[in-house]
Amino acid sequence: MNVSWRSLYSTVRTYDLVVLVSLLWFMVQFLRFVFPPLFETFQAIYNVSNTQTGILFTAMMLAYSTVQFPAGMLGDRIGRSFVILLGATVFAFAALLAAASPSFAVVLIAAIMIGLGTGPHKAVAIPLLSSQYPDRTGRALGVMDTIGQLGGMTAPLAVAGILAITVWQGVFVLGATVTAILILLFLLRVRNDDELMARGSAGAVEGAADGEDVSYLAVFRNRSLLLFMVVTMLFTFAWNGLSSFFPLFLATEKGLDGEVSGILYSLLFAASVSQTVTGDLSDRMGRLRVSSLLFAAMFLGITTLVVAESLPVLVVTTVVVGAGFHGFRPVRDSYLMDVIPESIGGGTLGVIRTGMTGVGALAPAFVGYISDVVGFVTAFAVIAGVSAVAGLIVVLLR
């Protein structure tokens, strides 16, 4: 019995960092994707349009994008654990600001602050977990991504549940409270660990000392990397456009009530379980081959969503679309790790993530505007076209 308890304690102590980092990533996704299910509420309370709610989400995503590369650099200088704590503190405070907001303008400011606070997390969490679990990096990152996507899945359910019993501000109070508890637990875990509180990996510096060309400009002379970076931008644009207005699309174009729309929105995120399967398939079948299949699923799925009328078809198609989008993420990251030199992987990833999140941040405002002018059917048809172009580039790369 004592041996069993010691074994359990050893396992918990080994993976507690993964769990805490993953739960904070859960809250990042929760607070980012809690906004779309509230768009109808904001429109009713503040008398704002699809374009204005889209601008809110775009502003948050732009803020999220701008801190990617600076956060990675800051993590290298002052410690990645510190940057995670700093970011979490900012988005917890911003959630409280959203809960106390008297106007849509203050909600907008709070959304931008949530973007700034949530942006640093993954940029520093990936190298932090990679350095702590060098032999189990894939497993650690897979756990973080899967738990994080559950945050997006939980957001609409939380909105529906809280709106049924109280006001919408309760969603943000809940988010701030849970985040504060996780901040405390993470601080207790890392405060006495010199390695976790130390400056980030010096891999790039070592590479430079060995005479290796670690110029960011040099690595982007790789045509395959440049083309794949375009693919990541188009992918992120398509996903942000789809996920921002999916509940409103279902309510407006398909006539579903808010509860059913919320369930399907959660189902879109539940399909993130596909990540473990597609990552493994890409190891055996090749990154680009699997990517081609996933973009085909995205295009065909979104096209079917536009024309489908029955609820069973919408349910199945939502799963297909979600599996396509979520399934591409581990394949994308694996391909990037294959082509980026290890010594400048963090900085190069920061640049790529800045580009893809920056372009992706434009999607909500774009889709909101198109939907106001000509409707959601056209807006979602454009998203399908964007995914098709990305898929064609992948075929070209093959």
C-alpha positions as CSV (number, residue, x, y, z in Angstrom):
1,M,0.0,0.0,0.0
2,N,2.8,2.4,0.9
3,V,4.5,1.6,-2.3
4,S,1.3,2.4,-4.2
5,W,0.9,5.7,-2.5
6,R,4.6,6.6,-3.2
7,S,4.1,5.6,-6.8
8,L,0.9,7.7,-7.1
9,Y,2.7,10.7,-5.4
10,S,5.6,10.3,-7.8
11,T,3.3,10.3,-10.8
12,V,1.4,13.4,-9.6
13,R,4.6,15.2,-8.9
14,T,6.0,14.3,-12.3
15,Y,2.9,15.6,-14.2
16,D,1.6,18.3,-11.9
17,L,3.3,21.0,-14.0
18,V,1.6,19.7,-17.2
19,V,-1.8,19.7,-15.5
20,L,-1.4,23.3,-14.1
21,V,-0.1,24.7,-17.4
22,S,-2.9,22.9,-19.2
23,L,-5.6,24.2,-16.9
24,L,-4.4,27.7,-17.4
25,W,-4.6,27.1,-21.1
26,F,-8.1,25.9,-20.5
27,M,-9.0,29.2,-19.0
28,V,-7.3,31.1,-21.8
29,Q,-9.5,29.3,-24.3
30,F,-12.6,29.6,-22.1
31,L,-12.3,33.4,-21.7
32,R,-11.5,33.9,-25.4
33,F,-14.4,31.8,-26.7
34,V,-16.9,32.9,-24.1
35,F,-17.6,36.0,-26.2
36,P,-19.3,34.5,-29.3
37,P,-22.2,32.8,-27.3
38,L,-22.7,36.2,-25.7
39,F,-23.0,38.2,-29.0
40,E,-26.8,37.9,-29.1
41,T,-27.0,39.1,-25.5
42,F,-24.7,42.0,-26.3
43,Q,-26.7,42.9,-29.4
44,A,-29.9,42.9,-27.3
45,I,-28.5,44.9,-24.3
46,Y,-26.2,47.3,-26.1
47,N,-28.0,47.6,-29.5
48,V,-24.9,46.7,-31.5
49,S,-24.6,45.0,-34.8
50,N,-22.8,41.9,-36.1
51,T,-20.0,44.1,-37.4
52,Q,-19.5,45.7,-34.0
53,T,-19.4,42.3,-32.1
54,G,-17.1,41.1,-34.8
55,I,-14.8,44.1,-34.3
56,L,-14.7,43.3,-30.6
57,F,-13.5,39.7,-31.3
58,T,-11.1,41.0,-33.9
59,A,-9.6,43.5,-31.4
60,M,-9.2,40.8,-28.8
61,M,-7.5,38.5,-31.4
62,L,-5.2,41.3,-32.6
63,A,-4.1,42.0,-29.0
64,Y,-3.5,38.2,-28.6
65,S,-1.4,38.2,-31.7
66,T,0.8,41.2,-30.9
67,V,2.2,39.7,-27.7
68,Q,3.3,36.3,-29.2
69,F,6.9,37.2,-30.2
70,P,7.5,39.7,-27.4
71,A,6.3,37.1,-24.8
72,G,8.7,34.5,-26.2
73,M,11.6,36.9,-26.0
74,L,10.6,38.0,-22.5
75,G,10.3,34.4,-21.3
76,D,13.9,33.9,-22.4
77,R,15.1,36.9,-20.4
78,I,13.1,36.8,-17.2
79,G,11.7,33.2,-17.0
80,R,8.8,31.5,-18.7
81,S,7.0,30.7,-15.5
82,F,7.0,34.4,-14.6
83,V,5.5,35.3,-18.0
84,I,2.7,32.7,-17.5
85,L,1.9,34.1,-14.1
86,L,1.9,37.7,-15.4
87,G,-0.4,36.9,-18.3
88,A,-2.8,35.0,-16.2
89,T,-3.0,37.9,-13.7
90,V,-3.8,40.3,-16.5
91,F,-6.6,38.2,-18.0
92,A,-8.1,37.4,-14.6
93,F,-8.3,41.2,-13.9
94,A,-9.7,41.8,-17.3
95,A,-12.5,39.2,-16.7
96,L,-13.5,41.2,-13.6
97,L,-13.5,44.4,-15.6
98,A,-15.8,42.8,-18.2
99,A,-18.2,41.7,-15.4
100,A,-18.3,45.2,-14.0
101,S,-18.6,47.0,-17.4
102,P,-21.5,49.5,-17.7
103,S,-21.2,49.8,-21.5
104,F,-20.2,48.0,-24.7
105,A,-17.1,50.2,-24.9
106,V,-15.9,48.9,-21.5
107,V,-16.6,45.3,-22.6
108,L,-14.4,46.1,-25.7
109,I,-11.6,47.3,-23.5
110,A,-11.9,44.2,-21.3
111,A,-11.8,42.0,-24.4
112,I,-8.6,43.7,-25.6
113,M,-7.0,43.2,-22.1
114,I,-8.1,39.5,-22.2
115,G,-6.3,39.2,-25.5
116,L,-3.1,40.8,-24.1
117,G,-3.2,38.6,-21.1
118,T,-4.0,35.3,-22.8
119,G,-1.5,35.9,-25.7
120,P,1.7,35.0,-23.9
121,H,0.6,31.6,-22.5
122,K,1.2,29.2,-25.4
123,A,4.2,31.1,-26.7
124,V,6.0,30.3,-23.5
125,A,4.2,27.2,-22.3
126,I,5.4,25.1,-25.3
127,P,9.2,25.7,-24.7
128,L,8.6,25.4,-20.9
129,L,7.0,22.0,-21.2
130,S,9.5,20.9,-23.9
131,S,12.4,21.7,-21.6
132,Q,10.8,20.0,-18.6
133,Y,9.7,16.8,-20.5
134,P,12.4,16.4,-23.2
135,D,11.5,12.7,-23.6
136,R,7.8,13.2,-23.5
137,T,7.3,16.5,-25.2
138,G,4.6,15.2,-27.6
139,R,2.6,13.7,-24.8
140,A,2.9,16.9,-22.7
141,L,1.9,19.2,-25.5
142,G,-0.9,16.9,-26.6
143,V,-2.4,17.0,-23.1
144,M,-2.2,20.8,-23.0
145,D,-3.9,21.2,-26.4
146,T,-6.6,18.7,-25.6
147,I,-7.4,20.2,-22.2
148,G,-7.3,23.7,-23.7
149,Q,-9.8,22.9,-26.4
150,L,-12.2,21.7,-23.7
151,G,-12.1,25.3,-22.4
152,G,-13.6,26.4,-25.7
153,M,-16.1,23.6,-25.6
154,T,-17.1,24.5,-22.0
155,A,-17.6,28.2,-22.7
156,P,-21.0,28.1,-24.5
157,L,-22.3,25.5,-21.9
158,A,-21.3,27.8,-19.1
159,V,-22.9,30.8,-20.8
160,A,-26.2,28.9,-21.3
161,G,-26.2,27.6,-17.8
162,I,-25.4,31.0,-16.2
163,L,-27.9,32.9,-18.3
164,A,-30.5,30.4,-17.2
165,I,-30.0,31.4,-13.5
166,T,-28.5,34.8,-13.4
167,V,-27.0,37.6,-15.6
168,W,-24.2,37.3,-18.2
169,Q,-21.6,39.0,-16.0
170,G,-21.5,35.8,-13.9
171,V,-19.6,34.0,-16.7
172,F,-16.7,36.4,-16.2
173,V,-16.8,36.3,-12.4
174,L,-16.5,32.5,-12.7
175,G,-13.6,32.8,-15.1
176,A,-11.7,35.3,-12.9
177,T,-12.3,33.2,-9.8
178,V,-11.1,29.9,-11.3
179,T,-8.1,31.7,-12.9
180,A,-7.1,33.2,-9.5
181,I,-7.1,29.8,-7.9
182,L,-4.9,28.4,-10.7
183,I,-2.5,31.3,-10.4
184,L,-2.0,30.5,-6.7
185,L,-1.5,26.8,-7.3
186,F,1.0,27.5,-10.2
187,L,2.9,30.0,-8.0
188,L,3.1,27.4,-5.2
189,R,4.4,24.8,-7.7
190,V,7.2,26.9,-9.3
191,R,8.3,29.4,-6.6
192,N,10.9,27.2,-5.0
193,D,12.0,25.5,-8.2
194,D,15.1,27.3,-9.5
195,E,15.0,25.6,-12.8
196,L,11.4,26.6,-13.5
197,M,12.0,30.2,-12.4
198,A,15.2,30.4,-14.4
199,R,15.7,32.2,-17.7
200,G,14.5,30.2,-20.8
201,S,16.5,27.9,-23.0
202,A,19.8,29.2,-24.3
203,G,19.6,27.0,-27.3
204,A,19.8,29.9,-29.8
205,V,22.8,31.4,-28.0
206,E,24.6,28.1,-28.0
207,G,23.8,27.7,-31.7
208,A,25.3,31.1,-32.4
209,A,28.4,30.2,-30.4
210,D,28.9,27.2,-32.5
211,G,28.9,29.3,-35.6
212,E,25.4,28.2,-36.8
213,D,23.4,30.7,-38.9
214,V,20.6,31.6,-36.6
215,S,19.2,34.6,-38.5
216,Y,15.5,34.7,-38.6
217,L,15.7,36.1,-42.1
218,A,17.8,33.2,-43.2
219,V,15.3,30.6,-42.1
220,F,12.5,32.3,-43.9
221,R,14.3,31.9,-47.2
222,N,13.0,28.4,-47.2
223,R,10.2,28.4,-49.8
224,S,8.4,25.5,-48.2
225,L,8.4,27.2,-44.9
226,L,7.0,30.4,-46.4
227,L,4.3,28.6,-48.3
228,F,3.3,26.6,-45.2
229,M,3.2,29.9,-43.2
230,V,0.6,31.1,-45.7
231,V,-1.3,27.9,-45.1
232,T,-1.3,28.5,-41.3
233,M,-2.5,32.1,-41.8
234,L,-5.4,31.0,-44.1
235,F,-6.2,28.1,-41.7
236,T,-6.4,30.5,-38.7
237,F,-8.4,33.0,-40.6
238,A,-10.9,30.3,-41.6
239,W,-11.1,28.9,-38.0
240,N,-11.6,32.3,-36.3
241,G,-14.2,33.3,-38.8
242,L,-16.1,30.0,-38.3
243,S,-15.8,29.8,-34.5
244,S,-16.7,33.5,-34.0
245,F,-20.1,33.3,-35.6
246,F,-21.0,29.6,-35.5
247,P,-23.8,29.9,-32.9
248,L,-25.2,33.0,-34.5
249,F,-25.0,31.3,-38.0
250,L,-27.0,28.3,-36.6
251,A,-29.6,30.6,-35.0
252,T,-30.0,33.0,-37.9
253,E,-29.7,30.7,-41.0
254,K,-30.8,27.3,-39.6
255,G,-33.5,28.5,-37.1
256,L,-32.0,26.7,-34.1
257,D,-32.7,28.0,-30.6
258,G,-29.9,29.3,-28.4
259,E,-29.6,26.0,-26.4
260,V,-29.2,23.8,-29.4
261,S,-26.8,26.2,-31.1
262,G,-24.7,26.2,-27.9
263,I,-24.6,22.4,-27.8
264,L,-23.5,22.2,-31.5
265,Y,-20.9,24.9,-30.7
266,S,-19.6,22.7,-27.9
267,L,-19.6,19.8,-30.2
268,L,-17.4,21.8,-32.6
269,F,-14.7,21.9,-29.8
270,A,-15.3,18.4,-28.6
271,A,-14.0,17.2,-31.9
272,S,-10.6,18.2,-30.7
273,V,-10.1,14.6,-29.6
274,S,-9.1,14.1,-33.3
275,Q,-5.7,15.7,-32.5
276,T,-4.2,12.5,-31.0
277,V,-5.3,10.5,-34.1
278,T,-4.2,12.9,-36.7
279,G,-0.8,13.5,-35.0
280,D,-0.1,9.8,-35.0
281,L,-1.3,9.4,-38.7
282,S,1.0,12.2,-39.8
283,D,4.0,10.3,-38.3
284,R,3.1,7.3,-40.4
285,M,1.5,8.8,-43.6
286,G,3.4,12.1,-43.8
287,R,2.5,15.6,-42.6
288,L,1.4,17.0,-46.0
289,R,-0.7,14.0,-47.0
290,V,-2.7,14.1,-43.8
291,S,-3.0,17.9,-44.1
292,S,-4.5,17.5,-47.6
293,L,-7.2,15.2,-46.2
294,L,-8.0,17.5,-43.3
295,F,-8.4,20.5,-45.5
296,A,-10.7,18.5,-47.8
297,A,-12.8,17.7,-44.7
298,M,-12.9,21.4,-43.7
299,F,-14.0,22.5,-47.2
300,L,-16.6,19.8,-47.7
301,G,-17.9,20.2,-44.1
302,I,-18.4,24.0,-44.3
303,T,-20.0,23.7,-47.7
304,T,-22.4,21.1,-46.3
305,L,-23.2,23.4,-43.3
306,V,-24.2,26.1,-45.7
307,V,-26.8,24.0,-47.6
308,A,-27.9,21.5,-44.8
309,E,-31.3,21.9,-43.3
310,S,-31.9,18.9,-41.0
311,L,-30.5,18.7,-37.5
312,P,-28.9,15.3,-37.8
313,V,-26.9,16.4,-40.9
314,L,-25.8,19.6,-39.0
315,V,-24.7,17.5,-36.0
316,V,-22.6,15.1,-38.2
317,T,-21.2,17.9,-40.3
318,T,-20.2,19.9,-37.2
319,V,-18.1,16.9,-36.0
320,V,-16.5,16.6,-39.4
321,V,-15.6,20.3,-39.6
322,G,-14.3,20.3,-36.0
323,A,-12.2,17.2,-36.6
324,G,-10.7,18.8,-39.7
325,F,-9.8,22.1,-38.0
326,H,-8.6,20.7,-34.6
327,G,-6.9,17.7,-36.3
328,F,-4.7,20.0,-38.3
329,R,-3.0,21.6,-35.3
330,P,-0.7,18.8,-34.3
331,V,0.1,18.1,-37.9
332,R,0.9,21.8,-38.4
333,D,3.2,22.0,-35.4
334,S,5.0,18.7,-36.3
335,Y,5.7,20.0,-39.8
336,L,7.0,23.3,-38.5
337,M,9.3,21.4,-36.1
338,D,10.6,19.3,-39.1
339,V,11.6,22.4,-41.1
340,I,12.7,24.9,-38.5
341,P,16.3,24.7,-37.1
342,E,16.1,23.7,-33.4
343,S,18.4,26.4,-32.2
344,I,16.0,29.2,-33.3
345,G,12.7,27.2,-33.0
346,G,11.2,29.4,-30.3
347,G,11.8,32.7,-32.0
348,T,10.8,31.4,-35.4
349,L,7.6,30.0,-34.0
350,G,6.9,33.3,-32.4
351,V,7.2,35.0,-35.7
352,I,4.9,32.5,-37.4
353,R,2.4,32.6,-34.6
354,T,2.3,36.4,-34.8
355,G,1.6,36.2,-38.5
356,M,-1.1,33.6,-38.3
357,T,-2.9,35.0,-35.3
358,G,-2.6,38.5,-36.8
359,V,-4.2,37.5,-40.0
360,G,-6.7,35.3,-38.2
361,A,-7.7,38.3,-36.0
362,L,-9.1,40.0,-39.0
363,A,-11.6,37.2,-39.7
364,P,-14.3,38.0,-37.1
365,A,-14.7,41.6,-38.3
366,F,-14.6,40.5,-41.9
367,V,-17.2,37.7,-41.4
368,G,-19.4,40.1,-39.3
369,Y,-19.3,42.7,-42.1
370,I,-20.1,40.2,-44.8
371,S,-23.0,38.7,-42.8
372,D,-24.5,42.2,-42.2
373,V,-24.3,43.1,-45.9
374,V,-25.2,39.8,-47.7
375,G,-25.9,37.2,-44.9
376,F,-24.1,34.4,-43.2
377,V,-24.5,32.0,-46.1
378,T,-22.2,34.1,-48.2
379,A,-19.8,34.7,-45.3
380,F,-19.5,31.0,-44.6
381,A,-19.0,30.2,-48.3
382,V,-16.0,32.6,-48.2
383,I,-14.6,30.6,-45.3
384,A,-15.0,27.4,-47.3
385,G,-13.1,29.1,-50.1
386,V,-10.3,30.1,-47.8
387,S,-9.9,26.6,-46.6
388,A,-9.9,25.3,-50.2
389,V,-7.1,27.7,-51.1
390,A,-5.0,26.5,-48.1
391,G,-5.6,22.9,-49.1
392,L,-4.4,23.6,-52.7
393,I,-1.2,25.2,-51.3
394,V,-0.6,22.0,-49.3
395,V,-1.1,19.9,-52.4
396,L,1.4,22.2,-54.2
397,L,3.9,21.6,-51.4
398,R,3.6,17.9,-51.8
